Amino acid sequence: QEKQLYIDLIEKNDIYGDTRHEVNVYVKVFTNSPFLVCMDLARSQAEVIDPKYLWIGPDGRNLEGQMYVNLTETGKLMVLGFKESMSGAYTCTLSHKIIETMTQEEREVVEVYKFMVYAYREADHAYRVFVRYTTKECELPANSQFFEELKKIVNNIISDLTCHITESSYKCHSFKRPKQGLGHQLFVSFQVNPFAPGWVEVCHRVPYDCEDVTNMRVEEAKDRIGEFFNKQAEALKQEFQTPPTIHYVENSFSVTPIDSCRPGFGKNDLTHKNCASCCVVCAPGTYSPNSDVTCRICTRPRVKKYGARSC
């Protein structure tokens, strides 16, 4: 029965307070927060007599009647269209009466619940790709021509997704193979990045969850590129009696995800265990000027706001 109760509560999108410690809540930017309940779970299952609720926002103002909140008569708070600047401490004071059964005496009880509410974004994904090609020798002029062609081809495969290749490079290594002569291979590496020219216009069509769309596009780009290299391995087996001078090394395709956060956001899996992969808004006294994944500490913390991009 307890388990069922727990499931019902989760489905209701309610987050309960706790008088012993503050409760951390993460809200995706531009969405509505879950309902913050001005009680703990046990209290909510019992009878509460003459309850009164006072909600105070991060700026110290009473939230009653504010346009950007939905406050229910049972003391639940929802913050609407959450922005970085709305992050901070939301405190609710619950006062209610307890009536002694024997004497019918009334006494007032006050409990305080504190929620730390943080804006977050999904991380922006990019992917680092590594592939290898055999070549006749490292000094071959064809190596760099081949590399330039390969970049063009891969860029074409993904250009309709407004993704492109950045930070591309190759190195040639020679190595001695057991029972064979000297071999040479090109080690090619590049980054698949979702911010090709024109990506902003694509984002304007979906103003809110731009990173969701961007991440879907770059994932599709990564899959297409993987397919392209797999097909090369197939083609080598079928089409060539003698493989061409430069050819793909089967199964050499590997991919590593790289995450970045928008300015004003960063990751911290110690402070924000429950949202470790999220880009959480930088706390006051910290800032993030670029797309790194960490909020830096201000040397002279003048910053009193959440989501600072400079000190």
Secondary structure as UniProt FT lines:
FT   HELIX           2..11
FT   TURN            12..13
FT   STRAND          14..16
FT   TURN            19..20
FT   STRAND          23..28
FT   TURN            29..30
FT   STRAND          35..37
FT   HELIX           41..44
FT   STRAND          49..56
FT   TURN            58..59
FT   TURN            64..65
FT   TURN            67..68
FT   STRAND          69..71
FT   TURN            73..74
FT   STRAND          76..79
FT   HELIX           84..86
FT   STRAND          88..99
FT   TURN            101..103
FT   STRAND          106..121
FT   STRAND          124..135
FT   TURN            138..139
FT   HELIX           141..158
FT   HELIX           159..161
FT   STRAND          164..176
FT   TURN            178..179
FT   STRAND          182..193
FT   TURN            197..198
FT   HELIX           199..204
FT   HELIX           210..239
FT   STRAND          247..248
FT   TURN            250..251
FT   STRAND          254..260
FT   TURN            263..264
FT   STRAND          265..266
FT   TURN            269..272
FT   HELIX           273..275
FT   TURN            276..277
FT   STRAND          279..281
FT   TURN            284..285
FT   STRAND          286..287
FT   STRAND          296..297
FT   TURN            306..307
//
